[in-house]
């Protein structure tokens, strides 16, 4: 992707913010708003990001929404002291609105049975210490392990879970230093659909993300808003623009703030 494409699409989008009565800024968390960290509980946002986001929220002209694979409880801890954000956690299964109201979608019985199988496999494979049990999914992490050990955990998990994924409606997701087996829906794309349904037509909307799970969100938003891959090195994506964190992210947030404050 040429930088010139990103520049012209970003410029055109940011220009719309000057006159639009409202807008929406949708952001993934890990890898997008915050750098990866071996200790996942310490993956705080990039320096400067929170203060700009706070000002964007204070303007009253942009809805800021974080959509992440993490549970909402973790997002709240990492995003403190911001408390007036709309949060979609666990890939869109959980939602917390700015007034603090919380809701969680139901997982169907067939998926629950498949997840139990996956859990039994983890115990049998001796990977319990690397597992994270979430609503609607299980993740295996190998961040921080020596390379050879990480590779063997990856191969073992891939082999065991590919079979379970094939025999169920669960999907296998690869993320930075881990694998997750989880329900196919809701996903981040479903979250974006719900958010769009609640906005006035023609509201400028942008989605910033780095993961393969963000592609679902890009797909839903393409044609209706700006989609931004946030990643140090380019990868195949359907996002229409690409920026490198953290500097180009901070620049984008600053320009957003200036354009809604004018
Ligand atoms: Mg991410």
Boltz pocket constraint, residues with backbone or C-beta under 6 A from the ligand:
constraints:
  - pocket:
      binder: B
      contacts: [[A, 28], [A, 29], [A, 30], [A, 31], [A, 32], [A, 209], [A, 210], [A, 211]]
      max_distance: 6.0
